[in-house]
Amino acid sequence: MKTQASCILLVVLMLAGCKHQQHADIVTEPYLLDVGLRPRAVSFENPTGARGQGGKAASHLGVGRKGSPSREIDSGQTVQLCDINGPGTIRHIWVGGSGTPLDNRGIVIRSWWDDQQYPSIECPLGDLMGFAHGKNIPYYSIAHSTDPGGARNIWLPMPFVERAKITLTNETPETIDIYYQIDYTVDDKHPADVGRLHVLFRRENPTTLKHDFVLLPRRVGKGRFLGSVVGVRNLHPGRWWGEGEIKIYLDGDTDYPTICGTGSEDWICQSYGVHEKTWYYSGCSLDREGFVSMYRWHMADPIIWRDECRVTIQQIAWSDEVEGGLVETSDDWSCATFWYEPVPSESLPPMPDYNQRTEDIFE
């Protein structure tokens, strides 16, 4: 009996160890070493991410001496950034090189998860990397970090079960120069219905009077709304544009939402106007010459749905010239909206073309 009890205890400990191994948090528990994951990275120096295959290209210094750090990409050209067999998780993407406002709005990133025929991410590079209007103002949040040299980073985890494919398309009229690195792990333990990262870009220039701007079109099934990077160009300089309230419609809401904010700047956790301040979960990285870039991440206050969700924000301004102050308005709004849902998932709505994305861009 003693031997049998010892065996049972050993099995329990082994199972507990396996469970801990599969569910280890590599960010908050960096001291755990046997987590069952293998690190990999894809770049122009190792385009397949294969073990022991990095840095094989040659420069004038010789083989392996910085032979392929970047690549020129012609106008209209698409390059594959990665094609990874799963299961795995993309942990970080860094992009350097061409970084003007036209580049940041003209370069498009698309991602396909697990052989779905249409992309789950389709977004201009700059907006995907955390800033609107193509204007890279250095800041960091839980999701992004940028620097004065033009580097762009996204830190949101992107799990996949069978395959991850990401492409970059140069839709600008000029040749661009791109550096990049995608850091990921393989052998992650994901359920088949794990949430895959989805990102869409929308712009209305201008918005429609008395119609709320849509951050997240209606999605069905289960999912989690992470947040948005929102750009506003105020078309009425004499008004304060941001009286509109965020509306989050969940699981059968029709005319009225379950979650209703109190103002646009209130949603990004500021008050009495936006201020060029940035924090971990929210902030405004740009407030200059009528252009605003702001963001909000629902990490600590999750927005999870079981059946359906849509998210909108009102187009309401404040004018001292109007009795009562509040007035319906129409301005130039854009958004990159981020959420998780399983695949197969519904296709994204059509993205604005290059001219629509870059018209009236920040100079």
Beta strands, then each sheet from edge to edge (+ up, - down):
strand 1: 38-43
strand 2: 58-59
strand 3: 62-63
strand 4: 71-73
strand 5: 78-85
strand 6: 88-97
strand 7: 107-113
strand 8: 121-124
strand 9: 144-146
strand 10: 152-154
strand 11: 158-160
strand 12: 163-170
strand 13: 176-186
strand 14: 196-204
strand 15: 213-220
strand 16: 223-233
strand 17: 246-250
strand 18: 259-260
strand 19: 282-288
strand 20: 291-297
strand 21: 303-305
strand 22: 308-313
strand 23: 316-318
strand 24: 326-328
strand 25: 332-341
sheet 1: 1+ 13- 4+
sheet 2: 1+ 13- 6+ 10- 9+
sheet 3: 1+ 13- 6+ 11-
sheet 4: 2+ 3-
sheet 5: 5+ 12- 7+ 8- 14- 25+ 16- 20+ 19-
sheet 6: 5+ 12- 7+ 8- 14- 25+ 16- 21+
sheet 7: 15+ 22- 17+ 18-
sheet 8: 23+ 24-
end
